[in-house]
């Protein structure tokens, strides 16, 4: 198995976890927060998708799906166009509210498909290409792909946990 096949498989796991966290929740369930100061399922899924979209668009040199396919307008959150959720206050987390989980999974699926197209075109040499020189050592594409994957899986797990807390008696 080549590295790109492992990455494709791993990013597919994120998709499975996102769908499981969102499936069957109505608008109130998606927006509910298990305790004060915590994140909702909607915010967690939106955030992990925004990070994947933002970071991989930058790494692969294409426009974010959020902007190019009109997802920002469909969500209508009233947040800055480039916002990915980093450092959000409780009030900002509360702004991430959707009427239907299909909006979240639709955006995620669009980003996922863009990610898969990019991954399928990878060569082994591409993974060593530096994509961010703001760090020491500079970040390669391979490192960026793994860091986004790690972040996505953590937030998908948090969404699953939040969902479980909301559904428990």
N, C-alpha and C positions, 0 to 999 in steps of 0.2 A: 504494500500500500504506500503510495506517495504522500508527501506532506499535504498537498492540496486536497487529496481525498480524505485525509484525517480531518482537515479543517472543514470541509463540506459536511462530513458526518457530524462533527461537533456543533456547527452552527445549526444543523437540523435538529439537534437536541434542544436548543433554545426555543425553536419554533414549537416543538411538542409541549414544552413547559409553559410557554406563553398561552397557548390555546387551552391547556388544562386549567390555568389560573383564571382565565376570563370566562370560559364556557358556563352558560346558565346564570350568570349574575346580571341583575337588572341595573339600571342607572344608580339606584341607591346603594346596592351592594358593591358596585365598582368604586363608588366614591367614599364608602364607609372607611373609617380609620379605627383600627382596633383599640387605640388609646390616644389621648391627647399628644400631639407632637409626632405621631407616627405617620407613615405614608399609606395611601390607599392603593388598592390593586390597580386602579386606573393610572395613578401617578407613576407607580413602579413600572408598569408596562410601557407607558408613554415615554418615560425617562430612558429606559434601556433601549428602546427603539430609536429615540432621538440621538443617543450616544453612538449607537451603531451607525446610524445614517450619517451623522456629522463626522465622526472619526474616519470611517471608511471612505466616504466621499473625498475627504481631504487626502487620504493615503493613496487612493487610486486615481485622483485627479478628475473627478466628475462632480456634477452638481448634486446637492442633497435632494432626495426624493421629497422631503418635507416641503421644499420650495418649488421644485420643477414639476411636481405632479399635483400641486394645489392642496396638499394635506393641511398646511397651516390655515388656510381659509376654511376648510371643512371642519377642523377642530374649533376654530374661533375662540381661542383661549384668552386673548387679550394680553399675551406675553410677547416680549421682543421676538422678532423673526428667527434669530439665531439661538434662542434659549434652548438649552438641553436639560435644564433642571438642576444643574450643579449649584449648591448653596441655597436652594429654595427655602424660604421661610414657610411656616405653617400656613400663612395666608396664600402664598403662591401655590403650595401643594393643593389647597382647596380649590384653586382655579381650574385644575385639571379634572374636569368633570365631563363625561360623555353620556349621551342619551342611550347609547347602545354599544355593547362590546364589539359589535361588528366594525365600528369605526377604528377601535384599537387594533383589532386583528387585521383589518384591511391595510392599515398603515404598516403594521409589522410585516405582513406578507409582501407588500411592495418593496420594503427595504430588504427583506430576506431574499427576494428574487434578484435584486440588484447585487446583493452580496454574493449570491451563488454564481451569477454571471461573471463577476470579477474574479472569484476564486477559480472558476473553471479555466480561465485564461492564464493563471499563474504558471511561472516557471520556477525552478529551484533558485535560480539567480535572483529573481524578483524579491524573494524573501529577505535577501541581504541588503536591499536598497534602503538607504536612509530616508525616512519620511518626516522626521522631526528632530531638528538640531538643537532644540531648546533644552534638552536633557543631557546629562553626562553619565554614561555614554549616550551618544545620539541614538534615537529609536529607529530600528529597522522595521520594514513592513511585517516581517515575521513576528517580531515582538509586539507590534501594534495589534495585529490580528489576535494574538493570544490574550493581550490585556483587555481588548474589547470583549472577547469571548468570556473571559473570567468575570468581568463586570456584569455582562448580560446574564450569566448563569446565577450569579449572586442575587441579582434583582429578581429574576424569575423565581428563585427559591423563596425570597422574601414575599413575593406576591402570592405564592402557594401557601405560605405560612399564614399571611394575613387572611386569605380566603378561608383557611381552616379555622382560624380563631373566630371569624364572623359567622361561620356555620355551626360552631359548637354550641351546645346548650348552656 
